[in-house]
Structures are given as structure tokens and as C-alpha cells.
């Protein structure tokens, strides 16, 4: 009989040892919408490695690129409902939920990286507040390259855009299509190559990076460097999941997030010209917009700014006023 307690303790000890690794290690899934070699996705992978290193492997984050886990418009809800713990989205996809999510795609409000950073800082408290109300915690934001106009013909004025099959990916781009008399078709980045190849769209405004990722030179011929706006991707975490972590792990995530944000802004400032150079090297006609096209787009920008301010109300006016003071 005297051996039974010893045996019991031995069995218990084995059970504890077997359970220890499972308890010590936490695994998160991070759905992303862009290809593995896109700078946004590369930055997410670096962030995941930083978190794993800082936590001694206690928290492991797996990045799922190219909308392989959830499609772009589904990612935010997936994280809010706990289907994934953390995610990255183009924030303007969700402008219909709150105008503040679309401030960075108001044309010609912020057209350089320094301006885009100021606009982000001016709007960040409102973005954090809205995400918090949805059960999400903002970790970091990273810009895209400035947005340019792609087409298969000369575009010398807004009139030349009439009747084009215009790719929209958020409310702002859909509104541009409406104002110029184009036929707007909603197409997310992961579906863009097929939409271009099949003629579903033949014109769009997007970054040099998305054009490069989509091999856009295979179907379109012209790129106008309008620098219309600089959209952002945001990375966020399910707030309840984050709050359940111990403080050292939370601190490691926040530190890695700050590093990822700084790295992302620096990388995109350096990569923006590289992408337009690549478009030219692939045979596209890369050029600045004509004075007439620039003037027409500026009028559209003024209209969309007024529309945005009307939707956003006093809070939106305060953000824009704060931005212009910076």
C-alpha cells in the first residue's frame, strides 16, 4: 500500500509536465489581405517574430497572407468575434461603420508621408475610441504608397474617365467613380488580378504596390502619379484576448507594435518610388497628371472633403482642424 501514493504522485507529475508546454505557449492567428511578399505582410511577419522573441516563445503569431484565412472585409469582424485573435485591414474598408475610418482616403487632404502621419495622429484618438467600443484594441498603423490613377488610355481630364469600368474598394473610391460617371465595381486586392484579366475593371486608383502585386502592366498601360491620398492599414487585437494576457506579454506586444509602426512608415517612404520605377520598367507610361486632370481631381477632392465633414459632424471638423494646426 505504501507504494500507491508514490505512484500517484509520479502519474500526477507526468500529467503536469505534459500539460506545462500547452499552458505556457499561446498561439494566435493573424489574417491579412495581401501577398506574403507585400511590405505590409513582411512587416507583420517581422512583428510576429519580435513578439515571439520578446516572450521567449510564449506567444506565437501565425500570419495568414493573401486573404487565405478570411477575405479582407471579413477580417475585422473575425477578430471582434474571436474567430481570430489579431488581424490587419485597410481601415477605409469600414468607413460605413464610422466616418473616422475613412479620413485617410479623402482625396488631397494628405498627399505626402509627413502629412499622412499628422493626419493619423490627429485622428488616432477617435479611431481608438471607436475600435474600443467594438471590442478591439489598436496596435499600430502603417501607410501605403500614395494613390495613383491606372487606365488603358490617355486620361487628360475627369471627362475622359466617363464610362470606364472603375474598381472601387471602399466608399470613397466608389464615390469618385460616381462623380466622374464611371461604372464602379467593388473588387478587393486579392481578386484584382482576375478582375483585370477578365475585363471586369479597366481603371482604378491604387498604390504602385498594389499595381505591382497585381502585375497590372499585363492589362493596363497608363499610370498617373496623382498622389491623391495615402491610405493606411491598421493592426488590431481582440481586446478581451489581449486583456487576458499577463502584463509582461502585453508590454512585449505593445513594444513590438511600436517598432512595427516605425518600421512600416520608414519602409513605405523608401519603397514608394521603387514601385513606380518598376511600373515604368515593365513598360507602363508613368507620368504626372495634366493640369486639367489635377484641377478636376482637386474639385472632386473638395466635394468629398465636404461630404466627409458633413457625415463626421463636429468630431470630424475637430480632427481636420487639429490636423491643419500640426
N, C-alpha and C positions, 0 to 999 in steps of 0.2 A: 504493500500500500504506500510505503514511503516514497516510491519512485513516481507515483502518479502526479504529484504537484510539480516535480521537476519536469516531467514530460509535458504537462500542461503549459508551464512557463516557456518551455522550448518551442512548442507549437505557437504560442502567443507571440513569442519573439520573432519567429519566422513570418508570421502574418503582418506584424508591424513593419518589418524590413521590406516585405513585398509591397506594402501599401505606401511606404515612405516616398518613393520616387513619384508616384501618381499625385500625392498630396503636395509635393514640393514643386512640381512643374505645372505651369498653366499654359494652355495653347489657345491662341486667338487666330481667327480668320479675318483677313483684310481684303475685301473685294475692291477691285479697281477697274476702270473702264478702258484703259489704254494699253498698248502693246508693252511687252516686257522691256524693250529697248527704248521706250519713250522716256525722256528725262524725268517726268513725274513718277513713273513706275520705278525707275532706277533710284530715285530719291526715297521712295517708300521702302525699297529693299534695304537701302543703307540705314534708314531709320529702324527697321526691324532688327538689323544686325547690331546696331548701337544699343537697343533695348535689351537684347539677349545678352550682350557682353556686360552691360551695366548691372544686370540682375543675376549674373553668373549662371545663365541658362534657366532661371526660374520662370521667366516669361518668354515664350516663343511665339512670334507672329509670322504667319504664313501669308504672303502676298499672292492674290489670285488675279493676274492681269487680264487684259483684253475682254472684260465683261464675261469671264468664264464661270464665275460663281453667281453673279446677279447682273442684269443689264443696268446700264448707267442710271436710268430713272428709278430703279428699284433699290439701289444701294442704301440710300438714306433711311428708307422705311425698314429695310432689313436689319440695320444696326439699331434703330429705335425699338424694334420689336424683339431684339435678341437673337435673330437668326444668324447674325454675325456680330462680333464684339466691337469691331472698329472698321472704318471704311473711308474712302476718298471719293468725292464727287465734284463736278463742276457746279459751283454754288448757284449759278444763274439758272440751272435746270429747275430750281424750286422757287423762282420768283413769284409764281402764282400763290404760294403759301404766304409770302410776305415780301413787299417791295424791296426791303433792305437786302434780300438775297440777290437782287438784280442790279444793284447800284453800279457794279463794276462793268456792266455791259451797256451803260448809257453812252451812246456814241459821242466821242470827242470831249467827254468830261475829264478823262485822264488818259493821256496818249503817250506817256513816257514812263519808264520804270520808277523814277523818283516820284512822279505824280501819282502813279498807281499805289505806291507804298503809303503815301499820305492819305489817299482815299480809303485804303484798307484800315489804317489806324483810326481814321475819323469814324468809320462805320463799324469797327470791331466790337465795341460795347453793345451795340444794338443787335449785331449778329449773334454774339454770345448769349444775350438775353433770350432771343427767340429760340435758339438751339436748346438752351436750358429748359425752356417751357415744353420742349418736345422730348425731354429725357436724354439729351445729347450734350457732350462737352467738347468744345472746340479745342483742338490740339495745335494745329498750325495751318497756314495758308501759303500757297505758292502760285505765282503768276504763270500765265502762258506768254508766248511772244505776242507782240501787237498784231491785231487782226487786219488782214488784207482781203482784197476782192479778187476772186478767181472767176474766169469766164473762158468761153471758146471763141470769143470775137473781141474786137475793139470796143471798149466801154469809155466813151468820152463825156457822157453825161448820164444823169439818172434816167433820162428818156430812153437811153439805149438798153436799160435793164428791163423795160416793159416786156412782159410775156415770157421772160426767162423762167425755167424751172428752178426755183430758188430753194436751196437747202436751208431749213430752219432747224435750230436745235434748242431754242429757248424762246420765251415770249418776245424778247427784244428783236431777235433776228426775224421772227415771224412778222413783226410789225414793220420792219424795214421792207420786207417783201410786199406787204400790203400797200405801203406808201409809194413804192416805185411801180406798182402794177404788175409785179411778178407773180408766178404761181408757187406759193410756198408749200414745201413738202417736208415734214418732220423726219429727220434722219440723224441718228446718233453716230458717234465716231466709229464704233465697231462695225456699223453697217454701211459706212460711207463708200468704201471701195466698190462694193457691189452696186450701190445706187448710182455711182458714176459710170461704171462699166455698162450698166443696162439702160442708161439714159433717163433714169428716174429724176435726176437733177443734172443741170448743166451750168450752174453758177452757185456761188456761195461766198460767205465771208468767214474766214477762219484763220488760224495762225499758219506760219510757214511750217511749223512742226507737224500739224495735222495734215497739211498738204503733202509733206514728205512721207509721213507714215502711210498715207493712202495712195502713194505713187500717182499723184494727181496729174502729172505730166503725161500719163498714158491716155488721158481723155480730154483734158483741158489745156489751153495754150497760153493764156494770159494771166499775169498776176500783177495787181496794182497795190503798191505798198501804201495803203491809206492810213495805217496806224490808227484805226478807228476807235479801238478800245483795248484794254488789257484785262481779260477775264482771269479768274482765279479758281483753282481747285482748293477745297478745304478737306482736311483730315480730321475726323472726329471719332469719339468713342462713346459707347453706351454709358451713360452716367452711373447707373446702378452697378454695372460691372466694374467701372473704374473705382467707385467708392468702396467696393468690397475688397480692394487690394490693400496690402499693408503700405504704410507711408513710404518706406524706402523704395518700394516698387513704383508707387505713384510718382515720387520725385525723379526716379530714373526715366520714366516715360516723359515727364514734362521737360526734363533736361534734353533728352533726345529729340523731342518735338521742337524745342527752340533751335537746336543745331540744324534740324532738317529744314526749318523755315529759312534760316540764314543761308544755308547751302543752296536751297531751291531758288531763292531770289538771285543769288550770285550766278548760278548756272544759267538761268534763263537770260539774264542780261548778256552773258557771253555767247549763248547759243543762237540768239535771235538772228543775227546777221549770217551765221553759218547756214541756217536753214534757207534763207532767201538766196544765198550763193549757190546752194545745192539745186534749188529750183531752176536757176539760170543755167547751171551746168548740165541739167537734164534737158535743156532746150526750150524752157518756158521763156516767154517775153516778160521779163521783170522790169517794172517801171513805176515811177511815181504817178499819182492821178493827175489828170489835166486840171487846170484852174477851174474849169466849168464843173467837172465831176467833184472836185474838192468843195466847191461852193454849194453844189446840190446836196452833197452828203452832210455838209455843215447845217443846212436848213433842216434836213431830216433829224440830225442830232439835236438841234434846238427844239424840234417838235417832240422828240422822245424824252428829252430832259423835262420839258413841261408836263408831259404825260406822267412821267415817273414822280415828279414832285406833287402832282395832283393826287396820285394814288397813295403816296407815302405820307402826305399831310405834314403837320408841324414837325414831327420827328425827322422826316426826310429833309425838310428845309434846314433844320438844325445841323444835320450831318453835312449837307453841302456847304452851309455857311462856315462850319468848323473846318472843313477841308480847304476852303478857299483862304482861310486865315493862316494856314500852316506854311 
